[in-house]
Amino acid sequence: MYEEKIRRKFNKACVDYELLEDGDHILLALSGGKDSLELCRLMAQRSRLLRPHITVEAAHVIMDNIPYETSRIYLEQFCRELGIRLHLLHGRFEERADTRKPRCFLCAWHRRKLLFTFATEHGFNKVAFGHHQDDILTTWLMNLTFEGHAGTIRPKMSMEHYPLQLIRPLCLVQESWIAEVARQQGFEQQKTPCPYEEATRRKDMSDIFQRLEALNPEARYSLWHAMENCRRPDLS
């Protein structure tokens, strides 16, 4: 049931936001979490269709000095069974080099820089992330609360410093659906969780978002429509 719901929302996002085009060479950011694993499955299935014709490969970034690990053997087997080539990218960062930013931000920034550089150097024109609807709404609430603006993660955006577009085909999918499919499919969990993830504003805002849904089960849809109205000029 949930798998079909996810597939319908995935297809709707790809059409509504024009995420896929004929000839796309897409690099999928495979963290090893449930969201990126499910996106990998969906993108592998989508790549077998004739139109639009796309090619998909995956990249897993390993920060050698951060104890945050997913079984590489599992990821290699997972991608091999899907017929997707997997690239393992290594990097590191010194968390004391810039104390103005939280460690979570610095780690994510270095991971993405490594990913974008690899994508550019190897002829990819798009990078796909596994951000779901909960991620996008939580980011929106964070920016409203802490930054005073209504910006958030967009389903599709062009980068300023790289010849790449970023796409998020799970943007209409609820996290709870992915969690259920991950349980049904037996996705292997990360061996060592991120050491920073519990100490972020995102975790606090995610808890608030869950409380809003407890108050009103339709809260996510009201928030999504409000967010779309705020940023509609950015989607053209």
C-alpha contacts under 8 A as a table, 3 or more apart, distances in Angstrom:
res1	aa1	res2	aa2	distance
1	M	4	E	5.41
1	M	5	K	6.41
2	Y	5	K	4.93
2	Y	6	I	6.12
2	Y	177	W	5.57
2	Y	178	I	7.64
2	Y	180	E	7.15
2	Y	181	V	6.50
3	E	6	I	5.16
3	E	7	R	6.20
3	E	177	W	7.62
3	E	178	I	7.97
3	E	181	V	6.19
4	E	7	R	5.01
4	E	8	R	6.19
5	K	8	R	5.26
5	K	9	K	6.31
5	K	177	W	7.93
6	I	9	K	5.20
6	I	10	F	5.93
6	I	170	L	7.95
6	I	173	V	6.03
6	I	177	W	7.08
6	I	178	I	7.54
7	R	10	F	4.97
7	R	11	N	6.13
7	R	42	L	7.37
8	R	11	N	5.22
8	R	12	K	6.10
9	K	12	K	4.94
9	K	13	A	6.06
9	K	170	L	7.35
9	K	172	L	5.72
9	K	173	V	6.03
10	F	13	A	5.25
10	F	14	C	6.28
10	F	42	L	7.96
10	F	169	P	5.65
10	F	170	L	5.64
10	F	171	C	7.79
10	F	172	L	7.03
10	F	173	V	7.19
11	N	14	C	5.12
11	N	15	V	6.31
11	N	169	P	7.98
12	K	15	V	5.22
12	K	16	D	5.85
13	A	16	D	5.15
13	A	17	Y	5.72
13	A	18	E	7.64
13	A	19	L	7.40
13	A	169	P	5.85
13	A	170	L	7.26
13	A	171	C	6.84
13	A	172	L	6.46
14	C	17	Y	5.73
14	C	18	E	5.45
14	C	19	L	4.78
14	C	20	L	6.17
14	C	169	P	6.05
15	V	18	E	5.01
15	V	19	L	6.83
15	V	20	L	7.82
17	Y	155	P	6.83
17	Y	156	K	6.95
17	Y	235	L	7.74
18	E	21	E	7.39
19	L	155	P	7.81
19	L	156	K	6.54
19	L	167	I	6.18
19	L	168	R	7.90
19	L	169	P	7.14
20	L	24	D	6.87
20	L	52	P	6.97
20	L	54	I	7.62
21	E	24	D	5.72
21	E	52	P	5.63
21	E	53	H	7.36
21	E	54	I	7.30
22	D	51	R	6.64
22	D	52	P	4.28
22	D	53	H	4.84
22	D	54	I	6.12
23	G	52	P	7.27
23	G	53	H	5.64
23	G	54	I	5.37
23	G	55	T	7.50
24	D	53	H	7.18
24	D	54	I	4.84
24	D	55	T	6.36
24	D	124	F	7.75
24	D	125	N	6.50
24	D	126	K	7.08
25	H	54	I	6.05
25	H	55	T	4.97
25	H	56	V	6.11
25	H	123	G	7.43
25	H	124	F	4.92
25	H	125	N	5.69
25	H	126	K	6.49
26	I	54	I	7.36
26	I	55	T	6.15
26	I	56	V	4.86
26	I	57	E	6.38
26	I	124	F	5.68
26	I	125	N	6.33
26	I	126	K	4.82
26	I	127	V	5.58
26	I	128	A	6.76
27	L	56	V	5.99
27	L	57	E	5.07
27	L	58	A	5.33
27	L	59	A	6.76
27	L	119	A	6.64
27	L	124	F	6.36
27	L	126	K	6.32
27	L	127	V	4.77
27	L	128	A	6.19
28	L	40	C	7.16
28	L	56	V	7.04
28	L	57	E	6.09
28	L	58	A	4.45
28	L	59	A	6.15
28	L	127	V	5.69
28	L	128	A	4.68
28	L	129	F	6.32
29	A	36	S	6.98
29	A	58	A	6.02
29	A	59	A	5.38
29	A	60	H	6.36
29	A	115	L	7.66
29	A	127	V	6.99
29	A	128	A	6.11
29	A	129	F	5.54
29	A	130	G	7.52
30	L	33	G	7.68
30	L	36	S	5.24
30	L	37	L	6.76
30	L	40	C	7.50
30	L	58	A	6.04
30	L	59	A	5.63
30	L	60	H	5.03
30	L	61	V	7.82
30	L	129	F	7.90
31	S	36	S	6.18
31	S	37	L	7.96
31	S	60	H	5.73
31	S	61	V	7.05
31	S	70	T	7.80
32	G	36	S	6.27
32	G	37	L	6.14
32	G	60	H	7.64
32	G	70	T	5.88
32	G	75	L	6.96
32	G	189	Q	7.63
32	G	190	Q	6.56
33	G	36	S	5.72
33	G	37	L	6.25
33	G	189	Q	6.81
33	G	190	Q	6.65
34	K	37	L	5.14
34	K	38	E	6.12
34	K	178	I	6.94
34	K	179	A	6.86
34	K	182	A	6.03
34	K	187	F	6.82
34	K	189	Q	7.63
35	D	38	E	5.30
35	D	39	L	6.21
35	D	130	G	5.22
35	D	131	H	7.07
35	D	132	H	7.50
35	D	175	E	7.94
35	D	178	I	6.57
36	S	39	L	4.95
36	S	40	C	6.02
36	S	129	F	6.97
36	S	130	G	4.71
37	L	40	C	5.04
37	L	41	R	6.47
37	L	187	F	7.72
38	E	41	R	5.14
38	E	42	L	6.37
38	E	178	I	7.13
38	E	182	A	7.46
39	L	42	L	5.08
39	L	43	M	5.98
39	L	129	F	7.98
39	L	130	G	5.93
39	L	169	P	7.66
39	L	170	L	7.15
40	C	43	M	5.21
40	C	44	A	6.02
40	C	58	A	7.81
40	C	79	C	7.91
41	R	44	A	5.23
41	R	45	Q	6.35
41	R	82	L	6.95
42	L	45	Q	5.18
42	L	46	R	6.13
43	M	46	R	4.88
43	M	47	S	6.04
43	M	56	V	7.07
44	A	47	S	5.24
44	A	48	R	6.93
44	A	56	V	6.94
44	A	82	L	6.19
44	A	83	G	7.30
44	A	84	I	6.88
45	Q	48	R	5.62
45	Q	49	L	7.55
46	R	49	L	5.70
47	S	50	L	7.84
47	S	53	H	6.65
47	S	54	I	5.38
47	S	55	T	5.97
47	S	56	V	6.76
48	R	53	H	7.91
49	L	52	P	7.18
49	L	53	H	6.64
50	L	53	H	5.20
51	R	54	I	7.99
56	V	84	I	6.66
56	V	85	R	7.89
57	E	84	I	5.45
57	E	85	R	5.06
57	E	86	L	6.19
57	E	87	H	7.88
58	A	79	C	7.95
58	A	84	I	6.85
58	A	85	R	6.17
58	A	86	L	4.80
58	A	87	H	6.16
59	A	86	L	5.58
59	A	87	H	4.55
59	A	88	L	5.84
59	A	89	L	6.87
59	A	115	L	7.46
60	H	86	L	7.35
60	H	87	H	6.25
60	H	88	L	5.04
60	H	89	L	6.06
61	V	88	L	6.08
61	V	89	L	4.71
61	V	90	H	5.94
61	V	91	G	7.39
61	V	111	R	6.35
61	V	114	L	7.73
61	V	115	L	7.24
62	I	69	E	7.57
62	I	88	L	7.18
62	I	89	L	5.96
62	I	90	H	4.83
62	I	91	G	6.21
63	M	66	I	5.52
63	M	68	Y	7.74
63	M	90	H	5.92
63	M	91	G	4.82
63	M	92	R	4.79
63	M	93	F	7.55
63	M	111	R	7.44
64	D	67	P	7.80
64	D	90	H	6.60
64	D	91	G	6.06
64	D	92	R	5.48
65	N	92	R	5.81
65	N	93	F	7.34
66	I	92	R	7.65
67	P	192	T	6.57
67	P	193	P	7.76
67	P	194	C	7.05
67	P	195	P	7.03
68	Y	191	K	7.77
68	Y	192	T	5.10
68	Y	193	P	5.46
68	Y	194	C	4.90
68	Y	195	P	6.96
69	E	190	Q	6.10
69	E	191	K	5.55
69	E	192	T	4.94
69	E	193	P	6.84
69	E	194	C	7.88
70	T	74	Y	7.99
70	T	75	L	7.76
70	T	189	Q	7.38
70	T	190	Q	4.44
70	T	191	K	5.16
70	T	192	T	6.82
71	S	74	Y	5.22
71	S	75	L	6.42
71	S	190	Q	6.87
71	S	191	K	6.39
72	R	75	L	5.05
72	R	76	E	6.02
73	I	76	E	5.17
73	I	77	Q	6.16
74	Y	77	Q	5.15
74	Y	78	F	5.95
74	Y	188	E	7.51
75	L	78	F	4.93
75	L	79	C	6.12
76	E	79	C	5.35
76	E	80	R	6.00
76	E	86	L	6.56
77	Q	80	R	5.00
77	Q	81	E	6.15
78	F	81	E	5.45
78	F	82	L	6.56
79	C	82	L	5.03
79	C	83	G	6.09
79	C	84	I	5.01
79	C	85	R	6.51
79	C	86	L	6.45
80	R	83	G	5.00
80	R	84	I	5.89
80	R	85	R	6.95
81	E	84	I	7.73
89	L	114	L	7.51
89	L	115	L	7.72
91	G	110	H	7.79
91	G	111	R	7.43
91	G	114	L	7.22
92	R	110	H	7.58
93	F	106	L	7.86
93	F	107	C	6.96
93	F	110	H	6.91
94	E	97	A	5.51
95	E	98	D	6.66
95	E	99	T	7.60
95	E	103	R	6.03
95	E	106	L	7.04
95	E	107	C	7.79
96	R	99	T	5.97
98	D	101	K	6.41
99	T	102	P	7.07
101	K	105	F	6.42
101	K	106	L	6.59
102	P	105	F	5.41
102	P	106	L	6.49
103	R	106	L	5.09
103	R	107	C	6.08
103	R	196	Y	7.15
104	C	107	C	5.31
104	C	108	A	6.18
104	C	196	Y	5.82
104	C	197	E	7.12
104	C	200	T	7.66
105	F	108	A	5.20
105	F	109	W	6.01
106	L	109	W	5.07
106	L	110	H	6.25
107	C	110	H	5.33
107	C	111	R	6.21
108	A	111	R	5.07
108	A	112	R	6.15
109	W	112	R	5.27
109	W	113	K	6.14
110	H	113	K	5.10
110	H	114	L	6.24
111	R	114	L	5.30
111	R	115	L	6.27
112	R	115	L	4.87
112	R	116	F	5.97
113	K	116	F	5.20
113	K	117	T	6.03
114	L	117	T	5.29
114	L	118	F	6.20
115	L	118	F	5.25
115	L	119	A	6.17
116	F	119	A	5.03
116	F	120	T	6.11
116	F	127	V	7.78
116	F	162	Y	7.25
116	F	164	L	7.92
117	T	120	T	5.22
117	T	121	E	6.14
117	T	162	Y	7.99
118	F	121	E	5.21
118	F	122	H	6.14
119	A	122	H	5.33
119	A	123	G	6.31
119	A	124	F	5.10
119	A	125	N	7.49
119	A	126	K	7.94
119	A	127	V	7.44
120	T	123	G	5.60
120	T	124	F	5.99
120	T	125	N	7.39
120	T	162	Y	7.00
120	T	163	P	6.85
120	T	164	L	7.27
121	E	124	F	7.88
124	F	127	V	7.51
124	F	164	L	7.54
125	N	163	P	6.87
125	N	164	L	5.03
125	N	165	Q	6.48
126	K	164	L	5.25
126	K	165	Q	4.72
126	K	166	L	5.71
126	K	167	I	7.01
127	V	164	L	7.07
127	V	165	Q	6.39
127	V	166	L	4.99
127	V	167	I	6.28
128	A	166	L	5.92
128	A	167	I	4.85
128	A	168	R	5.73
128	A	169	P	7.41
129	F	166	L	7.44
129	F	167	I	6.38
129	F	168	R	5.20
129	F	169	P	7.61
130	G	168	R	6.10
130	G	169	P	7.21
130	G	170	L	6.11
131	H	135	D	5.80
131	H	136	I	7.03
131	H	168	R	6.01
131	H	169	P	7.95
131	H	170	L	6.10
131	H	171	C	6.23
132	H	135	D	5.39
132	H	136	I	6.56
132	H	168	R	7.60
132	H	170	L	4.82
132	H	171	C	4.54
132	H	172	L	6.46
132	H	173	V	5.44
132	H	174	Q	6.31
132	H	175	E	6.26
133	Q	136	I	5.16
133	Q	137	L	6.17
133	Q	170	L	7.01
133	Q	171	C	4.75
133	Q	172	L	5.13
133	Q	173	V	5.38
133	Q	174	Q	5.57
133	Q	175	E	7.06
134	D	137	L	5.25
134	D	138	T	5.93
134	D	173	V	7.97
134	D	174	Q	6.20
134	D	175	E	6.13
134	D	206	S	7.98
135	D	138	T	5.19
135	D	139	T	6.15
136	I	139	T	5.19
136	I	140	W	6.26
136	I	152	T	6.35
136	I	153	I	5.57
136	I	154	R	7.70
136	I	171	C	7.19
137	L	140	W	4.98
137	L	141	L	6.23
137	L	152	T	7.66
137	L	220	R	7.66
137	L	223	L	7.26
137	L	224	W	6.98
138	T	141	L	5.13
138	T	142	M	6.13
138	T	202	R	7.08
138	T	205	M	6.20
138	T	206	S	5.89
138	T	209	F	6.73
139	T	142	M	5.00
139	T	143	N	6.21
139	T	152	T	5.59
139	T	153	I	6.95
139	T	202	R	7.41
140	W	143	N	5.25
140	W	144	L	6.23
140	W	150	A	6.18
140	W	151	G	6.09
140	W	152	T	4.80
140	W	153	I	7.68
140	W	227	M	7.56
141	L	144	L	5.10
141	L	145	T	6.05
141	L	205	M	7.20
142	M	145	T	5.16
142	M	146	F	5.80
142	M	147	E	7.38
142	M	201	R	7.65
142	M	202	R	7.15
142	M	205	M	6.49
143	N	146	F	5.38
143	N	147	E	4.74
143	N	148	G	6.11
143	N	149	H	5.73
143	N	150	A	6.18
143	N	151	G	6.48
143	N	152	T	7.19
144	L	147	E	5.89
144	L	148	G	4.85
144	L	149	H	5.16
144	L	150	A	5.54
144	L	151	G	7.89
145	T	148	G	6.14
150	A	227	M	7.42
150	A	230	C	6.86
150	A	231	R	7.66
151	G	231	R	7.35
154	R	157	M	6.35
154	R	167	I	7.95
154	R	168	R	7.62
155	P	166	L	7.76
155	P	167	I	5.51
155	P	168	R	4.87
155	P	169	P	6.93
155	P	171	C	6.13
156	K	165	Q	6.85
156	K	166	L	5.56
156	K	167	I	4.55
156	K	168	R	6.54
156	K	235	L	7.79
157	M	165	Q	5.52
157	M	166	L	5.34
157	M	167	I	6.81
158	S	163	P	7.78
158	S	164	L	6.09
158	S	165	Q	4.33
158	S	166	L	6.34
159	M	162	Y	5.53
159	M	163	P	6.63
159	M	164	L	5.72
159	M	165	Q	5.95
159	M	166	L	7.33
160	E	163	P	7.64
168	R	171	C	5.65
169	P	172	L	7.71
170	L	173	V	5.23
173	V	177	W	7.29
173	V	178	I	7.78
174	Q	177	W	5.55
174	Q	178	I	6.93
175	E	178	I	5.21
175	E	179	A	6.25
176	S	179	A	4.98
176	S	180	E	6.28
177	W	180	E	5.23
177	W	181	V	6.37
178	I	181	V	5.12
178	I	182	A	5.99
179	A	182	A	5.05
179	A	183	R	6.25
180	E	183	R	5.08
180	E	184	Q	6.24
181	V	184	Q	4.95
181	V	185	Q	5.93
182	A	185	Q	5.16
182	A	186	G	5.84
182	A	187	F	5.18
183	R	186	G	5.12
183	R	187	F	6.54
190	Q	193	P	6.10
194	C	197	E	5.72
195	P	198	E	7.54
196	Y	199	A	5.72
196	Y	200	T	7.24
197	E	200	T	6.02
197	E	203	K	7.26
198	E	203	K	6.28
199	A	203	K	7.29
200	T	203	K	5.58
200	T	204	D	6.96
201	R	204	D	5.09
201	R	205	M	6.12
202	R	205	M	5.07
202	R	206	S	5.94
203	K	206	S	5.04
203	K	207	D	6.38
204	D	207	D	5.22
204	D	208	I	6.51
205	M	208	I	4.92
205	M	209	F	6.15
206	S	209	F	5.01
206	S	210	Q	6.30
207	D	210	Q	5.15
207	D	211	R	6.37
208	I	211	R	5.00
208	I	212	L	6.28
209	F	212	L	5.05
209	F	213	E	6.39
210	Q	213	E	5.10
210	Q	214	A	6.28
211	R	214	A	4.92
211	R	215	L	6.31
212	L	215	L	5.09
212	L	216	N	6.16
212	L	217	P	7.96
212	L	219	A	6.42
213	E	216	N	4.91
213	E	217	P	4.83
213	E	218	E	6.89
213	E	219	A	5.44
213	E	220	R	6.89
214	A	217	P	6.12
215	L	219	A	7.99
216	N	219	A	5.24
217	P	220	R	7.48
218	E	221	Y	5.57
218	E	222	S	6.52
219	A	222	S	5.16
219	A	223	L	6.06
220	R	223	L	5.09
220	R	224	W	5.96
221	Y	224	W	4.97
221	Y	225	H	6.18
222	S	225	H	5.32
222	S	226	A	6.21
223	L	226	A	5.07
223	L	227	M	6.04
224	W	227	M	5.05
224	W	228	E	6.09
225	H	228	E	5.07
225	H	229	N	6.19
226	A	229	N	5.21
226	A	230	C	6.39
227	M	230	C	5.09
227	M	231	R	6.40
228	E	231	R	5.34
228	E	232	R	5.52
229	N	232	R	5.43
231	R	234	D	5.50
231	R	235	L	7.17
232	R	235	L	5.47
232	R	236	S	7.49
233	P	236	S	6.00
